[in-house]
Amino acid sequence: MLERSVENQVTEALEFQSSVAIIGPRQVGKTTLAKKIAQSRPSVYLDLEDDESLEKLREPKWFLSQHLDKLVILDEIHRAPGLFRTLRGLIDQARQEGRRDGLYLFLGSASMDLLRQSGESLAGRIAYVDMTPLTMSEVAPDAETRQRLWLRGGFPDCFLAASDARSYSLRRDLIRTYLERDIPEFGMRVPAALLNRLWAMLAHNQGQCLNASRLASSLDVSATSVKRYVDLLADLMLVRRLEPLIENIGKRLVKSPKVYIRDSGLVHALLRLETFDDLMGHPVSGSSWEGFVIETLLAATPEAQASFYRTAKGAEVDLVLDLGGRRGRWIIEVKSGLTPKPPEGLFRAQEDLHPDRTFLVYAGDDSFRASENIEVASLPTMVAQLREEG
């Protein structure tokens, strides 16, 4: 079984909070992690997609009151949002009586409705832990494994599949499940074929600034609808909107967010890229690597304020990390080749932003200085820098 980096976050959160929600995409490993945690303490597990489990909760207060001495795991909690009010009463009663019992672990897809409902009912009583697909720090550190993670993405079954062909098939099935089942569950009444086309268009435009009007024209829908669809994909942690850095520096700045499909394996499946040779022969390979690097780095420093920077005059950098404290601001350019050369836009961004450190992250294994103010780093070295100094 793979060791997941969020396990410690969840167990620590259960020590100080009465309820903890693990939020993440389908098949990211939430249930596997929860069942592993359950092995270390008395627990009861309910899958709210299962009719038998739902029947047990016909009288939720009575049922849950029988298990105050256990960790109660509620999977697919978005199917029964009304439970939060009952749980609030049980948690408050235990607190008033000075008891430390009634621990609850919720598992669910990232949804603004779920976060809102749980936040309103359990404010001050719940901690949230985001669970993403596998990151580089959770797999073997060698270059071959890193390449496999980039190609297949981090959904555990897809990454661990016996072959690239099997992994590809699993990812195509996962996309179909999202389109035909999961997304409609969250109230988005849109034809699966249309949303599939949008998702594929986002994959083709990986890392580009969102142009809702252009996408809307191709899909024959309104720009407002496109933005709403992208918002939902972002809520489900399938898409990342990287916002531009807006500063009063007297420059004309790009103000549209960049959009990335967060899991590189889904990018490749949407574009029907099954093997590494397929990927390297496709125009999206550079932007796919960029998205893979950005997700890896943000997983290594989740507290950082992240953005990108671009001006009409050509100053540009892929990632700006405001890290706070003594580390300050780092700017990071991403290149997919093995012979990294700092682009002119990076030098201009340095002049505008005056960062504390500047990095160029590339696909090779060595790390060195390109100049006095620019550090060239492999991806593992960059991750180590962020973790070490964090």
KANOR-V381846 format. One line per field, one symbol per residue. burial: b if it has 16 or more other C-alpha atoms within 10 Angstrom, else e. Layout:
burial: ???
This chain:
burial: eeebeebeebeebbeeebbbbbbbbbebbbbebbeebbeeeebebbbbeeeeebeebeeeeeebeebbebbbbbbbbbbeeebbeebbebbbebeeeeeebbbbbbbbbbbeebbebbbebbeebbbbbbbbbbbbbebeeeeeebebbbbbbbbbbbbbeeebebbbebbbebbeebbbebbeebeeeeebeebbebbbbbbbbbbbbbebbebbeebeeebeebbebbbbbbbbbbbbbbbbbeeeeeeebbeebbbbbbbbbbbbbbbebbbbeebeeeebbbbbbbbbbbbbbbbbbeebebbbbbbeeebbbbbbbbbeeeeebbbbbbbbeeebebeebbbbbbebbebeebbbbbbbeebeeeeeebbbbbbbebbeeeeeee
